[in-house]
């Protein structure tokens, strides 16, 4: 099959094999190993994985799988429960022991709650029952990719490897939108022209402004920011243009305005759309003449600072309405950078979450991790507050969590309501194993997620043991703290 690697000679090196260190790859740059002795199903899974952007490796036996895992930096394994040459569960256990961050998805046509629990105990991240839906496989692979991305970024941050993040945490991201923004920042940073930064609230416009400043020739000079919407007009005037001693009551000494104090550095005018019209006129004159007249002064002072401005408002519409000067708009809009909202760069959410969790780890000393269900909801949620809302959600979850695993129970109310509102079902197209080819059939909604299988296993075990949670935890192979956390996540206090 095109894109499939040749099989190396098996070498039993599970305890000593050390794959090359990896930085976070783009979402479409991960390696997927498909392990299934049914060539038709294996081929179908490989084609689906290839269409999703994975580099594909394939195997029909346990020995071949072990050899590939020892020789290649595999990110995700799609593993059939019954493969010739040994036990798939043993392979799962050995693979996860040698490569703890490996994401394994188990496939089987013999699904039972017991096998699901055993698979999870050995380290499986997800579970598919044959025949499974094409859409279901795509969703499972997408979840696995997000989990792998999150764990790789978390490891990179813990170990301090990879490229410097000095520009800003916002620039964490591998999506096309962020790569394009990064390239634009690199270009405009080398000039001295004004830059207009556009984007919704919470996207990180000030961080982009700092990135432009830090990437320029005067990165060692001051970066001074002022929120034009947070100050009354008289304070904006004195902040931007300065004043001389005795200019007004309380002015017992002269003060340079930000446009002068920045010297050869940068002045960032946040929420420029809130600047009053009279201040817009004075700012336009300062930009055109490269000088300002402080309040009470008789002589102008030269301005050398670069001006960056940002807004979440529609400036062209404001120009039409007469609330923003057209000449100032054109003066500021020499170059514009548009910061994408988080809903347009969803694949960056695991990277950003890992970044914020690493910061919390340094503050709290707790190595936090996000549960698969919580990570899925975070990926699907639209984040109207963008990166800032995500950051606050992570901080809140860490603050109220009773342990290192952040579940849906710790996420803000709006995300929990979103999960409840988006519960859905319906007919799907399924892939069934066949001797010669892949059969496409229609199947009623009967596919059960691994989270639901886990819930069934826990609740059924407790019920069979007449409510003995400690014994249930022991039989399920999980800690009692984990069991109580799971019950809390299910909304069950007493059983």
C-alpha positions in Angstrom: 0.0 0.0 0.0 1.3 3.4 -0.9 2.7 5.3 2.2 3.1 2.0 4.1 6.5 1.4 5.6 8.5 -1.8 5.0 8.7 -4.1 7.9 12.0 -4.2 9.8 13.3 -7.4 11.4 11.8 -7.8 14.9 14.1 -6.8 17.7 12.9 -7.3 21.3 14.2 -4.1 22.8 11.1 -2.9 24.8 13.1 -1.8 27.8 16.0 -0.1 26.1 14.6 1.4 22.9 14.7 5.2 23.0 13.1 6.8 20.0 14.5 10.1 18.9 13.3 13.1 20.9 10.4 14.9 19.2 9.0 18.4 19.4 5.3 18.9 18.8 4.5 18.1 15.2 1.8 19.8 13.2 -1.6 18.0 13.6 -1.2 16.3 10.2 2.4 15.2 10.9 1.8 12.3 13.3 2.6 8.6 12.8 -0.3 6.1 13.0 0.3 2.3 13.3 -2.7 0.1 12.3 -2.5 -3.4 13.6 -5.1 -5.9 12.3 -4.7 -9.3 10.7 -7.8 -8.6 8.4 -6.2 -7.1 5.4 -9.4 -5.4 4.2 -10.1 -3.7 7.5 -6.4 -2.8 7.8 -6.4 -1.3 4.4 -9.6 0.7 5.1 -8.2 2.1 8.4 -5.0 3.0 6.7 -6.8 4.9 3.9 -9.0 6.7 6.5 -5.9 7.6 8.5 -4.1 8.8 5.4 -7.0 11.0 4.5 -6.8 12.5 8.0 -3.2 13.5 7.4 -1.4 10.7 9.3 1.8 9.0 8.2 0.8 5.4 8.0 2.5 2.2 9.2 0.7 -1.1 9.1 1.1 -4.6 10.6 -0.8 -7.9 10.7 1.1 -9.6 13.5 2.3 -8.9 17.0 6.0 -9.4 16.0 5.8 -7.0 13.2 4.1 -4.4 15.4 6.7 -4.7 18.1 9.5 -4.2 15.5 7.8 -1.0 14.1 7.2 0.4 17.6 10.9 -0.1 18.4 12.2 1.4 15.2 9.7 4.2 14.5 8.5 7.2 16.5 4.8 6.1 16.5 2.3 8.5 18.0 -1.0 6.5 17.8 -1.7 2.8 17.6 -5.0 1.4 16.2 -4.9 -2.1 17.6 -7.2 -5.1 17.0 -7.9 -7.1 20.1 -7.1 -10.4 18.4 -4.0 -10.5 16.3 -1.9 -13.6 15.5 1.4 -14.2 17.3 0.5 -13.3 20.8 -1.8 -11.2 23.0 -2.8 -7.8 21.9 -3.4 -6.8 25.6 0.2 -7.9 26.4 1.4 -5.8 23.4 -0.6 -2.9 24.7 0.9 -3.2 28.2 4.5 -3.5 26.9 4.1 -0.6 24.4 2.7 1.7 27.1 5.4 0.7 29.5 8.2 1.5 27.0 6.4 4.6 25.5 4.1 6.1 28.2 2.8 8.8 26.0 1.7 6.5 23.2 -2.0 6.7 22.5 -3.6 3.3 21.8 -7.1 2.7 20.4 -8.4 -0.8 20.7 -10.6 -2.4 18.1 -12.6 -5.6 18.6 -15.6 -7.5 17.3 -16.0 -9.1 20.6 -16.8 -6.2 22.8 -17.7 -6.8 26.5 -17.5 -4.5 29.5 -14.9 -6.8 31.0 -12.6 -6.5 28.0 -13.1 -2.7 27.9 -12.1 -2.4 31.6 -9.0 -4.7 31.0 -8.0 -2.6 28.0 -8.3 0.6 30.0 -6.3 -0.9 32.8 -3.5 -1.7 30.4 -3.5 1.8 29.0 -5.9 2.0 26.1 -7.1 5.5 25.5 -10.2 4.6 23.4 -12.2 1.6 22.3 -14.0 0.8 19.0 -16.4 -2.1 18.4 -16.6 -3.7 14.9 -18.4 -2.9 12.8 -17.6 0.7 13.5 -18.7 3.9 11.7 -16.4 5.7 9.3 -17.4 8.9 11.2 -16.7 7.2 14.5 -13.2 6.2 13.4 -12.5 9.7 12.3 -13.7 11.1 15.6 -11.6 8.6 17.6 -8.5 9.4 15.6 -9.2 13.1 16.1 -9.5 12.7 19.8 -6.3 10.6 19.9 -4.4 13.3 17.9 -5.5 16.0 20.4 -4.4 13.8 23.3 -1.1 13.1 21.7 -0.6 16.8 20.9 -1.4 17.8 24.4 1.0 15.2 26.0 3.8 16.1 23.6 3.5 19.8 24.3 3.2 19.1 28.1 6.5 17.1 27.9 8.2 19.8 25.8 7.2 22.4 28.3 8.3 20.3 31.3 11.7 19.5 29.8 12.2 23.0 28.5 13.0 21.6 25.0 12.0 23.0 21.6 12.2 26.5 20.3 12.0 29.6 22.5 8.5 31.0 23.2 9.8 34.5 23.9 7.5 36.1 21.4 4.4 35.3 23.4 2.3 32.4 24.6 -0.3 33.3 22.0 2.1 32.2 19.2 1.8 28.6 20.5 0.0 26.9 17.6 0.5 24.8 14.5 -2.7 25.7 12.7 -2.5 27.3 9.3 -4.0 30.5 10.7 -1.3 30.8 13.4 1.5 30.0 11.0 0.3 32.7 8.6 0.0 35.2 11.5 3.5 34.3 12.7 4.9 34.9 9.2 3.2 38.3 9.0 4.6 39.3 12.4 8.1 38.4 11.3 7.8 40.6 8.2 6.2 43.7 9.8 8.5 43.5 12.9 11.4 44.6 10.7 9.7 47.9 9.6 8.8 51.0 11.5 5.3 51.6 10.0 2.2 51.7 12.2 0.4 48.4 12.5 -3.4 47.9 13.2 -4.1 44.7 15.0 -7.7 43.4 14.6 -9.5 40.6 16.5 -12.2 39.7 18.9 -12.0 40.2 22.6 -9.6 37.8 24.3 -7.7 36.7 21.2 -4.5 38.2 22.5 -4.0 41.4 20.5 -1.6 42.8 23.0 0.5 39.7 22.9 0.7 40.0 19.1 1.8 43.6 19.6 4.5 42.5 22.0 5.6 39.9 19.4 6.0 42.6 16.8 8.0 44.7 19.2 10.2 41.8 20.3 10.9 40.8 16.8 12.1 44.2 15.7 15.4 46.0 15.7 14.5 47.9 18.9 13.4 45.0 21.1 15.6 46.3 23.9 13.7 49.6 24.0 10.5 50.1 26.1 7.1 48.6 25.2 4.5 50.9 26.6 0.8 50.0 26.5 -2.3 52.2 27.2 -6.0 51.1 27.2 -7.8 53.9 25.4 -11.1 52.7 26.7 -10.2 52.5 30.3 -9.1 56.1 30.9 -11.1 59.4 31.0 -10.2 61.8 28.1 -8.1 64.1 30.4 -6.0 61.2 31.6 -5.5 59.8 28.1 -4.2 63.3 27.0 -1.7 63.5 29.8 -0.7 59.8 29.4 0.0 60.1 25.7 1.3 63.6 25.4 2.7 64.5 28.9 2.6 67.8 30.6 4.9 70.5 32.0 5.2 71.5 35.7 2.3 73.7 36.7 0.2 72.8 33.7 -2.7 72.1 36.0 -3.5 71.6 39.6 -1.4 68.8 41.0 1.2 69.0 38.3 4.1 69.7 40.7 6.6 68.3 38.2 6.9 67.6 34.5 6.0 64.3 33.0 6.8 62.9 29.6 3.9 61.3 27.7 4.2 57.7 26.5 4.9 58.8 22.9 8.0 60.5 24.1 8.9 58.2 27.0 9.0 55.2 24.7 12.0 56.8 22.8 12.8 54.4 20.0 10.6 51.7 21.4 6.9 50.9 20.9 3.6 52.5 22.1 0.6 50.1 22.0 -2.8 51.8 21.8 -5.3 49.2 22.9 -9.0 49.7 22.1 -8.1 52.6 19.7 -11.8 52.7 18.6 -12.6 54.1 22.1 -10.4 57.1 21.6 -12.4 60.4 21.7 -12.5 62.4 18.5 -10.4 65.3 19.9 -7.7 62.9 21.0 -7.8 61.2 17.6 -7.0 64.6 16.0 -4.0 65.1 18.3 -2.8 61.6 17.7 -3.0 62.0 13.9 -1.0 65.2 14.2 1.7 63.5 16.3 1.9 60.6 13.7 2.2 63.0 10.8 4.6 65.6 12.3 6.6 63.1 14.5 6.2 65.5 17.5 3.8 66.3 20.3 3.2 69.4 22.4 2.8 68.4 26.1 0.0 70.0 28.1 1.1 73.5 29.1 4.2 73.5 26.9 5.1 76.2 24.3 7.5 74.0 22.3 6.9 70.6 20.7 8.9 67.5 21.6 10.1 65.0 19.0 8.5 61.5 18.8 10.6 58.5 17.8 8.3 55.7 19.0 6.6 53.2 16.7 2.8 53.1 17.0 0.8 49.8 17.2 -2.9 50.0 17.7 -5.6 47.4 18.3 -9.4 47.1 18.3 -12.2 44.6 18.3 -14.5 47.2 16.7 -15.5 47.7 13.1 -13.4 50.9 12.3 -14.6 51.2 8.7 -18.2 51.3 10.0 -17.2 53.9 12.6 -15.6 56.0 9.9 -18.9 55.9 7.9 -20.7 56.9 11.1 -18.3 59.8 11.8 -17.1 58.4 15.1 -13.6 57.6 13.9 -11.5 59.9 11.7 -10.9 58.5 8.2 -7.5 60.0 7.9 -6.4 58.5 11.2 -7.8 55.1 10.2 -5.7 55.2 7.0 -2.7 56.4 8.9 -2.9 53.5 11.3 -3.9 50.9 8.8 -0.6 50.9 6.8 -0.3 47.2 7.8 -3.0 45.2 9.6 -2.7 41.9 11.4 -5.9 39.9 12.0 -5.8 37.6 15.0 -8.0 34.5 14.4 -10.6 33.6 17.1 -10.0 30.4 18.9 -12.9 28.6 17.2 -11.0 29.0 13.9 -7.9 27.3 15.3 -9.3 24.5 17.4 -6.3 22.2 16.9 -4.2 24.7 18.9 -6.4 24.2 22.0 -4.4 21.2 23.3 -1.1 23.2 22.9 -2.6 26.2 24.7 -4.1 24.1 27.5 -0.7 22.3 28.0 1.0 25.7 28.2 -1.4 27.1 30.8 -1.2 23.8 32.8 2.5 23.9 32.8 2.3 27.4 34.3 0.0 26.1 37.0 2.3 23.2 37.6 5.2 25.7 38.3 2.9 27.7 40.7 1.2 24.8 42.5 3.6 22.0 42.1 0.9 19.7 40.7 1.4 17.9 37.4 -2.1 18.5 36.0 -3.6 16.6 33.0 -7.0 17.0 31.2 -9.3 14.0 30.9 -10.2 12.8 27.4 -13.8 13.9 27.8 -12.9 17.4 29.0 -10.3 17.8 26.2 -13.0 16.7 23.7 -15.5 19.3 25.0 -12.8 22.0 25.1 -12.0 21.2 21.4 -15.6 21.4 20.3 -16.7 24.5 22.4 -16.8 27.8 20.5 -14.9 29.9 23.2 -16.6 33.3 22.7 -14.0 34.7 25.1 -11.2 33.1 23.0 -7.8 32.4 24.5 -8.5 34.5 27.6 -11.6 32.4 28.4 -9.6 29.2 27.9 -6.9 30.4 30.3 -9.5 31.3 32.9 -11.2 27.9 32.5 -7.9 26.1 33.1 -7.1 28.2 36.1 -10.6 27.6 37.6 -10.3 23.9 37.0 -6.9 23.7 38.7 -8.2 25.8 41.6 -11.2 23.6 42.5 -9.7 20.2 41.5 -9.1 17.7 44.2 -6.4 15.9 42.2 -4.2 16.1 39.1 -6.8 15.0 36.6 -9.1 17.8 35.4 -12.5 16.4 34.5 -15.7 17.9 33.2 -16.8 18.5 36.8 -14.0 21.1 37.2 -14.7 22.9 34.0 -16.9 26.1 34.0 -20.7 25.9 33.8 -20.9 27.1 30.2 -18.8 24.1 29.1 -20.9 21.6 31.1 -24.0 23.1 29.6 -22.5 22.9 26.1 -21.8 19.1 26.6 -25.4 18.6 27.8 -26.9 20.5 24.8 -24.8 18.7 22.2 -25.6 15.1 23.1 -26.7 13.7 19.8 -27.4 10.4 18.0 -28.5 9.1 14.6 -27.8 6.6 11.8 -24.2 6.2 10.7 -22.3 4.4 8.0 -20.2 1.6 9.4 -17.1 -0.3 8.3 -17.5 -4.1 8.8 -14.7 -6.6 8.5 -14.8 -8.8 5.4 -12.7 -11.4 3.8 -12.0 -9.7 0.5 -13.2 -6.1 0.8 -14.8 -3.5 3.0 -18.5 -3.6 3.2 -20.4 -0.4 3.8 -23.6 -0.9 5.8 -26.1 1.2 7.7 -26.3 0.8 11.4 -28.7 2.1 14.0 -27.2 4.2 16.8 -25.7 1.5 19.0 -22.0 2.5 19.2 -20.9 3.1 22.8 -18.0 5.4 23.6 -15.2 4.2 25.9 -16.4 6.7 28.5 -19.8 5.1 28.6 -18.3 1.6 28.8 -16.2 2.7 31.7 -19.2 4.2 33.4 -21.2 1.0 32.9 -18.3 -1.1 34.3 -18.0 1.0 37.4 -21.7 1.3 38.2 -22.4 -2.4 37.4 -19.5 -3.5 39.6 -20.6 -1.4 42.6 -24.2 -2.6 42.2 -23.1 -6.3 42.1 -21.1 -5.7 45.3 -24.0 -4.1 47.1 -22.5 -0.6 47.1 -19.0 -1.7 48.4 -16.9 1.0 46.6 -13.6 0.0 48.1 -14.0 -3.6 46.8 -15.2 -2.3 43.5 -12.1 -0.2 43.1 -9.9 -3.1 44.0 -11.6 -5.4 41.4 -11.6 -2.8 38.7 -7.9 -2.1 39.3 -8.3 1.6 40.0 -7.6 3.7 43.1 -10.4 4.6 45.5 -9.7 8.3 44.8 -10.2 7.7 41.1 -13.4 5.9 41.7 -14.9 8.7 43.9 -13.8 11.2 41.3 -15.5 9.2 38.5 -18.7 9.1 40.5 -18.5 12.8 41.1 -18.1 13.3 37.3 -21.2 11.2 36.7 -23.1 13.3 39.2 -23.7 10.3 41.5 -23.0 11.1 45.2 -24.7 8.0 46.7 -25.1 4.5 45.2 
